[in-house]
């Protein structure tokens, strides 16, 4: 109603009446011309299929330029009518998401000030339906009919409940009008409910069974989404004063793949956070100590411990862990469990150095080890774990490039 000027209700009714009149005239004209030219529906699964409107355009204007003008105009009208779904369905998803029954991204506005997630979901789901049904729209009619008449039935039933409540609260002067509205909506609800039952029974084998199964499943999924958000809300603390009873610095674990400038930067930053710094190097396979591990042990005293003592800092510990079955995160989680017993009650900060390539395709040239460890730590680490990403840029980025 926001598209109409004041008063919006009166102008909306006039517009709806004009639309119904125009559609009625168009439908009557199509029916009249189809009967005169003896045009009927064709089987979509057979070769040479044409829609009724295509046959009608052929009969009226032939196969020349005007035929393609007519079909092109029809395509534009269909695209315009589809725009209604792509405008209103995302808005409906936003309202449902704000109530907690859909994921929150459905309620977020995209870059073009539209609800992008709802639009992408609608486009992908409709495309999937067309692929599954082979592009034959006749097979989709039972699904549409059930959804439409179910909506009509629910709408009329809701209005019946509205007028029942209105009769209980309004004065005697308006009860007659309310009874009339109640009778009209009750009649509409009964008629649409009967039509819904007929469609389900008659078209059950032709695809109606899909809607009968999907609707309860969707309702169940909506309730599961709401339950998740309720559990999340219950687990978060109520607004109050910040807890400053424990301000002890964390124990910092610096995960290194090899000793290089990236690991050096990570250790330097770790000293700003805490005096208890532990460097962890996870080898790929268990077994004897590799040349790389021996090189790290040999350089550790000179390159790390000595500069730390000279700066008045506690030298960091070096842990060389072996990864059985190439599971890089498993020994790290075991070490975190041991540190919980050693540093009782202290937060453990895991610092993950990560290379940030300048181009998207260069990500495929890296193992993404830091991101995999990050995901596993989030999944199994626990609430006393803090994960810090330490980026290493091959080319220093410019903030202006993000605009």
C-alpha positions, 0 to 999 in steps of 0.5 A: 500500500506504500505505492499509493498516495493518500488515501492508500486504501481507496486508491488500492481498491481502484487499482485492484478493480482495474486490474481484475477488469483488464484481466477479465477482458483479456481472458475473455478475448483469448477464449473467444479467439481460441474458439474461433480459430479452434486452438487448444492446449498441446502436450509439452512432452511432444515435439512441436509444442506451442503454447496457446498464446503462441498458436493464437499469435500465429493465427492472427499475425502469421509468422512475420515480425509481428509474431516475434513482437507479440511473443517478445511482449509476452516475455516482458509481461511474464518477466514483470510479473515474476518481478513481484515474487522477487520483490515480495518474497525476500521481504516475507523472508525478512519478516520471518527471519526477524521473528527467528524462524529463518536464518538471520542473513535473510534479514540483511540488506545487500549492497544494492539495498535489497535482501540478496539472500532471499533473491538468491534462494528464490532464483536457485530453488525455482531453477532447481524445480525447472531442472527436476521437472524437465522444464515442463511447467504443466508438472508444476501446476499441482504444486502451485495450485496446492500452495495457492489454495492452501494460502487462500484457506489459511487467509480466510480462516484467519479472517474468520478468527478475526471476526469472531474476536471482533464480535466478542468485543464490539458494540451492538451497532457494528455486530451486523456488519461483522456477522456478514464479514464472518459469513463471507470469510467462512464461506470462502474458507470452506470453498477453498478448503474443499478445492484444496482437498480435491486438488490433492486427491486428484493430482496426488500422483502427478506431483501433489505428493511433493507439496504434501511432504515438503510443507510439514518438513519446512514447518519443522525446519522453521521450528528448529531454526527458532529453537536454535536461536532460543537456545543461543539467546538463553546461553548468552549472558544478560546485560550487566557489568563487565567482569573484571575480576580476572585480568591475568594475561593469557598463555600464548601458543604460537603455531609455526610451520617453519622458522622464518620472518612470519614466525618471527613476527608472530613471536614478537607480537606474542610478547606484547600479550603475555610473558608465557609464550610457547612456540609449537611446531607440528611435524607432518609425520611421527617418527625420527626428528627431521632435518627441519626440526633439528635446524629449529632446535639449533637456532632456537637458543641463539635466535629466540632465547638470547634476544628474549633474555637480553630484553628482560623477557621470559624465553619462550618454550619450544614444543615439537609435536608429531602428527599421527595420520597427518591430523595436524590439529590433534596433537595441538588439541592434546597440548592445549588440554595439558596446558589447561592443567598446568595453567589452571583458569588462564585463557589460552590464546592460539596465534596462527600466522597466515600468508595472505596472497595478493590475488584470489587464484594464489590461494590455491597455491597454499595449503590453507593449514592455518584456516583448517586449524582455525576451524578445528580449534573453533569446533573442539577448543572450548570457551577458554580458547582465543584464536588470533590470526596473524596475517603476512602480506606478500604485497601490502594492501591499500585500504582505498582499494576496498571502496 
